[in-house]
């Protein structure tokens, strides 16, 4: 069961290459998605009456704990960016009246992600 889960995880993460790092907002989205994925795996193990102390159960629980810790560490960083995000959203709303929405959002995303990258190491 877990082998199939791990193979799917490896195939899906092979597409996610970020040579210069990953932005905080992208990181949070990936973490939340992975957390939900692992919760589904945990529920699947529980429904199949597999013990959480087994090898498979232990790996899923360990992954959930690790993801939860990282999500909790991202929260203060997100709070620090809250003002900048709100400021950019206000700018986008004002500029949307006279400009194309796609250009505004692209500029907003470039401004937001500039300087807030985490390396893979």
C-alpha positions as CSV (number, residue, x, y, z in Angstrom):
1,X,0.0,0.0,0.0
2,X,2.6,2.5,1.0
3,X,4.9,1.5,-1.8
4,X,2.3,2.6,-4.3
5,X,1.9,5.9,-2.3
6,X,5.7,6.5,-2.3
7,X,6.0,5.8,-6.1
8,X,3.2,8.3,-6.8
9,X,4.8,10.9,-4.5
10,X,8.2,10.5,-6.3
11,X,6.6,10.8,-9.7
12,X,4.6,13.9,-8.8
13,X,7.6,15.7,-7.1
14,X,10.0,15.0,-10.0
15,X,8.1,17.7,-11.9
16,X,8.6,20.3,-9.2
17,X,12.1,21.6,-9.9
18,X,13.0,25.1,-8.7
19,X,16.7,25.8,-9.5
20,X,16.7,29.2,-7.7
21,X,14.5,28.1,-4.8
22,X,10.8,28.2,-4.0
23,X,8.6,31.1,-2.9
24,X,7.0,31.2,0.5
25,X,3.5,31.1,-0.9
26,X,4.3,28.2,-3.2
27,X,5.9,26.4,-0.3
28,X,2.8,26.8,1.8
29,X,0.6,25.5,-1.0
30,X,2.8,22.4,-1.5
31,X,2.9,21.8,2.2
32,X,-0.8,21.9,2.6
33,X,-1.4,19.7,-0.4
34,X,1.1,17.2,0.9
35,X,-0.4,17.3,4.4
36,X,-3.8,16.5,3.0
37,X,-2.4,13.7,0.9
38,X,-0.8,12.2,4.0
39,X,-4.0,12.5,5.9
40,X,-5.8,10.5,3.2
41,X,-3.1,7.9,3.4
42,X,-3.6,7.8,7.2
43,X,-7.3,7.4,6.9
44,X,-6.8,4.6,4.3
45,X,-4.6,2.8,6.7
46,X,-7.1,3.2,9.5
47,X,-9.9,1.9,7.3
48,X,-7.9,-1.1,6.3
49,X,-7.4,-1.8,10.0
50,X,-3.6,-1.3,9.8
51,X,-2.0,-0.4,13.0
52,X,-0.3,3.0,13.2
53,X,2.6,1.4,15.0
54,X,3.4,-0.7,11.9
55,X,6.1,0.3,9.5
56,X,3.6,1.9,7.0
57,X,1.6,3.7,9.8
58,X,4.7,5.0,11.4
59,X,6.0,6.5,8.2
60,X,2.8,8.2,7.5
61,X,2.5,9.6,11.0
62,X,6.1,10.7,11.0
63,X,5.5,12.5,7.7
64,X,2.4,14.2,9.1
65,X,4.3,15.4,12.2
66,X,7.1,16.8,10.0
67,X,4.7,18.6,7.7
68,X,2.8,20.0,10.7
69,X,6.0,21.4,12.2
70,X,7.1,23.0,8.9
71,X,3.6,24.5,8.5
72,X,3.8,26.0,12.0
73,X,7.2,27.5,11.2
74,X,5.9,29.1,8.0
75,X,3.0,30.9,9.8
76,X,5.2,33.6,11.4
77,X,6.9,34.3,8.1
78,X,3.6,34.6,6.4
79,X,2.5,37.1,9.1
80,X,5.6,39.2,8.3
81,X,4.5,39.3,4.7
82,X,0.9,40.1,5.4
83,X,1.3,43.9,5.1
84,X,3.2,43.5,1.8
85,X,0.5,41.2,0.4
86,X,-2.3,43.5,1.4
87,X,-0.5,46.5,-0.1
88,X,0.0,44.7,-3.4
89,X,-3.6,43.6,-3.5
90,X,-4.7,47.2,-3.0
91,X,-2.4,48.3,-5.7
92,X,-3.7,45.6,-8.0
93,X,-7.3,46.7,-7.3
94,X,-6.4,50.3,-8.1
95,X,-4.5,49.4,-11.3
96,X,-7.1,47.0,-12.5
97,X,-9.4,50.0,-13.2
98,X,-7.1,51.2,-15.9
99,X,-4.9,48.2,-16.9
100,X,-5.3,44.6,-18.0
101,X,-5.9,42.3,-15.0
102,X,-3.4,39.7,-16.2
103,X,-0.5,42.3,-16.4
104,X,-1.3,43.5,-12.9
105,X,-1.4,40.0,-11.4
106,X,1.9,39.1,-13.1
107,X,3.6,42.2,-11.8
108,X,2.1,41.6,-8.3
109,X,3.4,38.0,-8.2
110,X,6.9,39.1,-9.4
111,X,7.1,41.8,-6.7
112,X,5.8,39.5,-4.0
113,X,8.2,36.5,-4.8
114,X,11.3,38.7,-5.3
115,X,13.6,38.1,-2.3
116,X,11.4,35.5,-0.5
117,X,12.9,32.2,-1.8
118,X,14.0,29.2,0.1
119,X,16.7,27.0,-1.3
120,X,16.2,23.3,-1.6
121,X,19.1,22.5,0.8
